Amino acid sequence: MIWGLFGKIKHMPENAVVIETSGGVFYKATISKNTRQAILTQNKETIELLTVMAVREDAIELYGFAEESEKKLFELLTTVNGVGPKAAMSILSSGSLGEIRAAISEGKVEVLTKSVGVGKKTAERIVMELKNKVVAELGDKVQSWDEDVYDALIRLGYNKEQVKKAVLQIPSEIEDVTSKIREALKYLK
């Protein structure tokens, strides 16, 4: 199993990245729009991706992730019957991780059906099977901004448990994500 890749970006079509490792081997990994944006934001010649390898009868494919949280959500989505790696990647590309988790936890099937390859029945199955698992990750106060704030603070280097507690302290009347991050930072000092 290939756990991750580290190397130079050789090519980056819309939904994939080709990485040349130090050994001179080229690997192609399918990526979501979120991971693509993270790579472009870093603006580095070399990158590190976490990967999931999918082995089928006719192909071996790599799926790449800039963040552990995105990889975990991908793996969670693929546990649902009828959701393969391509459908999971389509879901991950349909919005931010916070928006996707909120859609699952709040039962917003219509948000999930916007993804290519995900019909109403599959979206309902995703909500039914994953709702409690997604809610458990941040506690009982999961909204679309929670995950975005949580991810931003983790990227800044804060401890996951401290961030979780800080996110839960943010007053509900604050609606802007930037303001919520500022408020959470007060609890992290």
C-alpha positions in Angstrom: 0.0 0.0 0.0 1.2 3.5 -0.8 0.6 5.7 2.3 1.8 8.9 0.8 3.8 10.7 -1.8 6.6 13.3 -1.6 8.1 14.8 -4.7 8.1 17.4 -7.4 4.9 18.3 -9.3 5.4 17.4 -12.9 1.9 17.9 -14.2 -1.4 19.0 -12.7 -4.5 18.5 -14.8 -7.8 19.6 -13.3 -8.6 16.6 -11.1 -5.1 15.0 -10.7 -1.5 15.6 -9.9 1.6 13.8 -11.3 4.4 13.7 -8.8 8.0 12.6 -9.5 9.6 11.1 -6.4 13.3 11.3 -5.6 13.8 7.8 -7.1 12.6 9.1 -10.5 9.2 7.3 -10.4 6.1 9.2 -11.5 2.8 8.7 -9.7 -0.5 10.1 -10.7 -3.1 10.7 -7.9 -6.6 11.8 -8.4 -7.3 14.9 -6.2 -10.3 16.9 -5.1 -10.8 20.6 -5.8 -9.9 21.3 -2.1 -6.6 19.5 -2.4 -5.8 21.2 -5.7 -6.5 24.6 -4.0 -4.2 23.6 -1.1 -1.4 22.7 -3.5 -1.8 25.9 -5.5 -1.9 27.9 -2.2 1.4 26.4 -1.0 3.1 27.4 -4.2 5.9 24.9 -3.7 7.8 22.9 -6.2 7.7 19.8 -4.0 4.6 18.6 -2.2 3.5 15.9 0.2 0.2 14.1 -0.3 -1.5 11.5 1.8 -2.9 8.7 -0.4 -5.4 6.0 -0.5 -4.8 3.2 -3.0 -7.9 1.6 -4.6 -7.3 -1.8 -6.2 -9.8 -3.1 -8.7 -9.8 -6.0 -11.1 -8.8 -3.8 -14.0 -6.9 -0.9 -12.3 -4.9 0.3 -9.4 -5.6 4.0 -8.6 -4.2 6.5 -6.1 -6.3 9.2 -4.5 -4.4 12.1 -2.9 -5.2 14.4 0.0 -3.5 17.5 1.3 -5.1 17.1 4.8 -5.7 14.1 7.0 -9.3 15.3 7.7 -10.1 15.1 4.0 -8.6 11.6 3.7 -10.6 10.5 6.7 -13.9 11.8 5.2 -13.0 10.1 1.9 -12.5 6.8 3.7 -15.7 7.3 5.7 -17.7 8.0 2.5 -16.4 4.9 0.8 -17.7 2.7 3.6 -21.2 3.5 2.4 -22.6 0.8 0.0 -22.8 2.3 -3.5 -20.2 5.0 -2.9 -16.9 4.2 -4.6 -13.7 6.2 -4.7 -14.8 8.3 -7.7 -18.2 9.2 -6.2 -16.4 10.0 -2.9 -14.0 12.3 -4.7 -16.9 14.0 -6.5 -18.5 14.7 -3.1 -15.3 16.1 -1.7 -15.0 18.4 -4.7 -18.5 19.7 -4.3 -17.7 22.1 -1.4 -15.5 22.7 1.7 -15.2 19.8 4.2 -17.3 21.9 6.6 -20.1 22.2 4.0 -20.1 18.5 3.2 -20.0 17.4 6.9 -22.8 19.9 7.6 -24.9 18.5 4.7 -24.5 15.0 6.1 -25.1 15.9 9.8 -28.1 18.1 8.9 -29.6 15.6 6.4 -29.3 17.9 3.4 -29.6 15.3 0.7 -29.9 17.9 -2.1 -26.4 19.2 -1.4 -24.9 15.7 -1.8 -26.9 15.0 -5.0 -25.1 17.9 -6.7 -22.1 15.6 -6.9 -21.5 13.6 -10.1 -22.5 10.0 -9.6 -24.6 10.5 -6.5 -28.3 10.1 -6.8 -31.0 10.7 -4.2 -31.0 7.2 -2.8 -27.3 7.1 -2.4 -27.3 10.5 -0.8 -30.0 9.3 1.7 -27.9 6.3 2.4 -24.8 8.5 3.1 -26.8 10.6 5.5 -28.4 7.6 7.3 -25.1 5.7 7.7 -22.7 8.6 8.4 -24.8 11.3 10.3 -23.8 10.1 13.8 -20.2 9.5 12.8 -19.8 13.0 11.4 -21.6 14.6 14.4 -19.3 12.7 16.8 -16.2 14.3 15.3 -16.9 17.8 16.6 -19.4 17.2 19.3 -23.1 18.1 19.2 -22.6 21.5 17.6 -21.7 20.8 14.0 -22.5 23.4 11.5 -20.9 24.2 8.2 -18.6 26.9 9.7 -17.4 24.6 12.5 -15.4 22.4 10.3 -13.9 25.3 8.3 -12.9 27.0 11.5 -11.6 23.8 12.9 -9.5 23.0 9.8 -8.1 26.5 9.7 -6.9 26.4 13.3 -5.4 22.9 12.9 -3.4 24.3 9.9 -2.1 27.0 12.1 -0.6 24.3 14.3 -3.0 24.2 17.3 -3.7 20.9 19.1 -6.9 19.1 18.0 -8.4 18.8 21.4 -7.8 22.5 22.2 -9.3 23.5 18.9 -12.4 21.4 19.4 -13.0 23.0 22.8 -12.4 26.5 21.4 -14.8 25.9 18.5 -17.5 24.8 20.9 -17.0 28.1 22.9 -17.8 30.4 19.9 -21.1 32.2 20.5 -23.8 31.2 18.0 -24.6 34.8 17.1 -21.3 35.2 15.3 -21.9 34.2 11.7 -18.8 35.2 9.7 -16.1 32.5 9.5 -13.3 35.0 9.9 -14.9 36.4 13.0 -15.4 32.9 14.3 -11.7 32.1 13.8 -10.7 35.3 15.7 -13.1 34.4 18.5 -11.7 30.8 18.7 -8.2 32.2 18.9 -9.1 34.0 22.1 -9.7 30.7 23.7 -6.5 29.2 22.4 -4.1 31.8 24.0 
